[in-house]
Amino acid sequence: MKSQWDCLLENLGEWQGSFTRFSPQGDLVEDTPTIVSLEGLEDNKLVHQVVRRLPPNQPPQEMVLEYRSLSRSILFFDNGAFSQGSMQWGPFSEFGVEFGLIEGDRRLRIVQMFNKEGNFDFITLIREKLAQSHSPERPPLTVDQLLGEWIGEATIIYPDWRSPDKCSSVLKIDRLDDSHIHQQLSFGSGDRSRTIESQARIEGSRLIFEQSEFPVQVLMLADGGSSNCPLSLQPRHAFVLEVGWLLDSKRRQRLIRSYDEKGGWVSLTLVTEEKIR
């Protein structure tokens, strides 16, 4: 892999888009046009970031940040995809993470936030394109687009910067009836292979997985995006947070941030998938 700093540089440019906030049920709360610029200075040894929010009928808001190094709470992949956020979850504290996926001249970022009680509070969907781009936004994600068999390659990186791991995956999603789907995920190989099966209830733009002790929800979003997280976090229980991006009818990316039973961040996984049926 490239250095983490060189991976960050894949995000340089002026990104025009919006910050769209949704309730846990997927209801639109607010939408704010934005311009986020990342500029490399001093032979790309310094990154200068400006975040401009342009709320309707209000003065613009601007935040300026500069980076010469990266914190331990963020990890990047070679193509510029990343995740940053809390390294430790614990009761009685707010908790949040950001995911960023990049494809050509477009980015899709999603922020997932939990309140002090550990309940899923809101998400922010950030859809962006480079200033000179004319690429259209992708359609909103639907259940039918997810159905089928997806063959994936996963790269796993770690906060302690040990060597990355790689594995293959097979994800099969089938519709049981008008209101339910069945999902089977297999990954790894040999003695380390695992298969997980689950069933979800379809409720509008949401998929609700209720078979485990703590329900998990997938929100299907604009621009082919999806947000996957538990409805609540509980002490002494491992959990994963995930986002997905349907690039076209046959290609999808997913980012997965995994936490252990002590609430500590243990890994970040990028999965690139291709639909074969």
Disulfide bonds with the S-S distance in Angstrom:
none
